[in-house]
Structure formats: C-alpha cells, structure tokens
Amino acid sequence: MYFRKKKRAPHLFVGLILFYLILNMIDLLAWASFDNLFGDTSQYVKQSGLSLLHTCITAMIWVPYFRLSKRVKNTFVNE
C-alpha cells in the first residue's frame, strides 16, 4: 500500500505506531509486575522504559506528520 501510494497507507502507518506504543506499555507493565515472580527485573524494566520512551518520541514526530501534512495528502492519492 505504501509503494502503491494508497490512501489508506498513512492510516495504517499511524495505527501501526499506536499499536507498537500500546505493546510497549504492556511490556513495561508486565516486567514491572514480574518482580515478585522472577526476582530482580529492574534491568528489564529499564530497557522496556527506554523502548517506550523511544516509541513515544517516534509517535510524537510521525503521527502528526502523517495526519496533518499536505505532502502526505498529495502523495497518497490512489484508491
């Protein structure tokens, strides 16, 4: 869809970024709650937190761009 410049491509891209953001949140919460089961999981919580931060920064840049950009609206025009 992206290379064929379909109209739905920006929506799918935004959905994929938001899905990845939610997945990272679930991962962070899971590692934080596994502390009682597996012992010290602070290293995994820190790694998941950094991954969540990276995904948030990515979403803050690309979601508005794909939603508001005239260039995106003019590029993805094919049915």
C-alpha positions in Angstrom: 0.0 0.0 0.0 2.8 2.4 0.8 4.7 1.9 -2.5 1.4 1.9 -4.5 0.5 5.2 -2.8 -2.8 4.1 -1.5 -5.0 6.4 0.6 -5.1 4.0 3.5 -1.3 3.8 3.9 -1.0 6.8 6.2 -3.8 5.5 8.4 -2.2 2.1 8.6 1.1 3.6 9.4 -0.4 5.6 12.3 -2.2 2.6 13.5 1.0 0.5 13.5 2.8 3.2 15.5 0.0 3.4 18.1 -0.2 -0.4 18.3 3.5 -0.6 18.9 3.2 2.1 21.6 0.5 0.1 23.4 2.5 -3.0 23.1 5.5 -1.3 24.7 3.3 -0.1 27.6 2.0 -3.7 28.2 5.6 -4.9 28.1 6.7 -2.4 30.7 3.8 -3.2 33.0 4.4 -6.9 32.6 8.1 -6.6 33.6 7.2 -4.3 36.5 4.7 -6.9 37.8 7.1 -9.9 37.3 9.4 -8.6 40.0 7.7 -10.8 42.6 7.9 -13.9 40.4 11.4 -13.7 38.9 13.4 -11.7 41.4 15.2 -8.5 40.3 13.8 -7.4 36.9 15.0 -3.8 37.2 17.3 -4.2 34.1 14.3 -5.4 32.0 12.1 -2.6 33.4 14.7 0.0 32.5 15.1 -1.5 29.0 11.3 -1.5 28.5 11.1 2.0 29.7 13.7 3.2 27.3 11.9 1.4 24.5 8.6 3.0 25.5 10.3 6.4 25.5 11.8 5.8 22.1 8.4 4.8 20.8 6.7 7.9 22.3 9.2 10.2 20.6 8.7 8.4 17.3 4.9 8.7 17.7 5.2 12.4 18.6 7.0 13.1 15.4 5.4 10.8 12.8 1.7 10.7 13.8 1.2 14.5 13.4 3.2 14.4 10.2 1.1 11.7 8.6 -2.1 13.2 9.9 -1.5 16.9 9.0 1.0 17.1 6.2 -0.1 18.4 2.8 2.7 16.4 1.3 1.3 13.2 2.6 -2.2 14.1 1.5 -0.9 14.8 -2.0 1.3 11.7 -2.2 -1.2 9.0 -1.1 -4.0 9.6 -3.6 -4.6 6.2 -5.2 -7.7 4.2 -4.4 
